[in-house]
Structure formats: C-alpha cells, structure tokens
C-alpha cells in the first residue's frame, strides 16, 4: 500500500481486508501503528507500556494465531494481565507486578490473531470515570487536551480516536466503555451479561469488550470473543448467531423510550440536551416510534446501594491484587481515594452488603418493567461534555461518588441489570466536542442494538469527524 496515511480513514475491518488481499502486510501495518504511537502518545499519554519489539518479532516470525483478525495491531487495557508483562492497574502498588499467564479475555484476543503493541492507561483499579492515575499521569482528550478522555478506559479511547491504533480493548463495570467512547467520539458497546465471561469481582457488574471507530469493528470483535467459560454464575446466552451478520439484516421499527433526567432526578447540560433532542428527531425520521418516558427507578436509592457494592468490591480487589503481587496495600503505595475505598470497604458489614445487593436488584426490577412496553431506552451517556482534567481530585469517597453520579448518571444501571448498552457518537458541539448517545436494550438483544447502531451510522456517519485529529 503506497499511502499508509489512508489507513486513518478506514476502519479495522477494512484494514484486515487489505491484509487478506495482500495490499498491505501485517508487518507494514504494525510498523505504521508503532510510528503513530511514537508520534502522538507524548501529547495524549494513552499508552503506558510498549511491546513494540515483541510485536515486530511475532509478525516477522509468523508467531501469531491464524484468527479472524490475524495480523491486526491492538492495545490491551492495563487492568488485565498479559503473560510476562507488567500489570499495574494504574497503581504504584503493582508497578513491579508481572503476571505469569494471560487473562481469559487476553487469551481470546490473542487467539483472534491480534498483535499486542502495548497497554493503555487507566485510572487506579478502574475506579473513576476519568483516567488520571498518579502512577502514569493523565490521559488527555484528543479533541481538547485540557479535558478528560473519560474512564476508566480513557487510554484506549484516546488511542483509537487519535489514530494510534484501529481499535482497542476496554472494560465496563459502571460505564467504563461507554463514558470514554462518548468523551472521545467512538462507538462503545457493553454486551449483555451472558455473552462474555463477567468478572468475578464487582458483583459480576464488569465486562470486557472494546472501543472502536465503526459499528462493524465492534460486532466483529464480539463474534470472536463471545462464549462463557466452564463455570459461569449466570447462564451463557445463545451464541449461535453472528453479530456481524446481523448488521446485514434490515432494522425493524422499534418502540423507543427516551429520558433526559430520570424525571427530574438528575441534570444535563445544554449541549447534551440538544444532542438528545436531535437524536429523537433522527430516530423518528428513520421510522421508529419514540416516546418520552422516565424509567421507574428511585435514582438516589439506586446510587446509595451501588456505592456500597462498589466499596465492598473495590476493597476486595485492592486486597487480592496486593496479595497476588506480594505488596501490602498502604497509604504509601495507593492513591488517597483508593486507600479510603479499601478501609471503608473493610468496615462494611455482611448485612449492609447483602441488603444493598437485594435492594438494588429490587430497584432494577422496577426499572426493567418499562421494557415490557419498549424495545430500547435512549438517554445521554454523560450528563455533560468532558470535564477539565483535575475535576476528580477529592479524596473523600462520598463527595467523589456524588461528583461521579452527577457526571455519568445514566451508565451504571445497565451493569446491574445486565442489559446491553452502547454509546453512539452522533453529535459534536460547536466547540468540536463529541457527545455520545446511550441506547440500552433488553437482555440478549445485542444483535438488535447492533442493527440499530448500524442504521444510525449509515444515516448520520461520524467517521469523517476523525479527520480533525
């Protein structure tokens, strides 16, 4: 391929087609994206660990799996383990920790034929909707480098949006795929519970996937990742159909509810409200029935119990990773917020935790009742456009939690309910900042969400926006 810069204007699926047709080699592609990381990362701080020599060696020697994405460069979020490479989770406590085996999701990415170029920045232990760990420093938003790239998969999102990599691993325990996708103008899909193995931590709230520039890249990746393990707490959903194939089928008329503020329980800024209203008109123009309706949920009650589950899970995560690494968690090797999470989580009684687990499910049951009437719920992803770096600096858990919920009120519910939910980059503000719209479907209806996303992508394309970067 004579003009490698043209790669910035095509998605990963198309780049793989060029490899298969021998119009470009995997080695050329790997070298190109290494150059992009070297060129752009100093400004954005998205990639915190490089694996360039290993990647080049694997490609030259043919030591990559012959999978659907064989030869495509990729980045792994630094919450997950790659055999023989540091896994810091953005924490000083783990800066010398080197796992001896791949995580399950990393193994699946590897068997898909992906070539790992490195690991991306994340907030410490993935706790926050921004990516500003003390260990590596902040990841900057490629649309405005004074702003947050979102979190906790902010490094992945900044890398993909800026063209350092065609797509990248991300994970979501409360919005950590969808929030940075919205902040950086990407497509971010959180699958239903039961499509992929869920983390045993976070009360099975967290799931892995990716951030991508196109809908078909996300669907294609999920096709090669899907499936449970030998033991899953929740049933594995039917995996017989292809998400990629679903994109070729016509989208049926959907009954879509939309809400801007959960009945006055949360607030959104003017840019976000305008984007939501424009999305409603777009959907109606595509023939869908769109009705304003607020979900039947007591949001303050939901957030109270989510907080307790988050504290308990966060405390266990820190303790377990400390034991795995041989490091004792302390004020010296943890950020103040994480240290406070550890201590507050340790104080929670079994009664308080179990009460929150039950009561949050009761809130979610009420919320799910609306899906008897509607196929999809539309809302913003975030309450505002991306915040300025440094906005999440409080060491106090409760004030930080309030700040988080005021910033991203709409994302956590789908993690508790297990529903598929996606951020679609349909709008940019007059200042050039992306505003993602969130679409949440019924459990197991991932293919229908992908079809809707593809319809929206065709009706209001966004790929041209990346030319500005």
Secondary structure as UniProt FT lines:
FT   HELIX           4..9
FT   HELIX           12..20
FT   TURN            21..22
FT   HELIX           26..44
FT   STRAND          47..50
FT   HELIX           52..61
FT   TURN            68..71
FT   STRAND          73..77
FT   TURN            78..79
FT   TURN            83..84
FT   TURN            89..90
FT   HELIX           92..94
FT   TURN            95..96
FT   HELIX           104..111
FT   TURN            112..113
FT   STRAND          115..120
FT   HELIX           124..126
FT   STRAND          132..133
FT   TURN            134..136
FT   STRAND          137..138
FT   STRAND          140..141
FT   TURN            142..143
FT   STRAND          144..148
FT   HELIX           154..161
FT   TURN            162..163
FT   STRAND          167..172
FT   TURN            176..177
FT   HELIX           178..184
FT   STRAND          187..190
FT   TURN            194..195
FT   HELIX           202..204
FT   STRAND          207..212
FT   HELIX           215..225
FT   HELIX           243..246
FT   TURN            247..248
FT   STRAND          255..258
FT   TURN            262..265
FT   HELIX           270..285
FT   TURN            286..287
FT   STRAND          289..292
FT   HELIX           299..325
FT   TURN            331..333
FT   HELIX           336..347
FT   HELIX           350..368
FT   HELIX           369..372
FT   STRAND          376..380
FT   TURN            389..390
FT   HELIX           397..407
FT   TURN            409..410
FT   HELIX           412..417
FT   STRAND          421..428
FT   TURN            430..431
FT   STRAND          434..441
FT   TURN            443..444
FT   HELIX           446..459
FT   HELIX           463..468
//
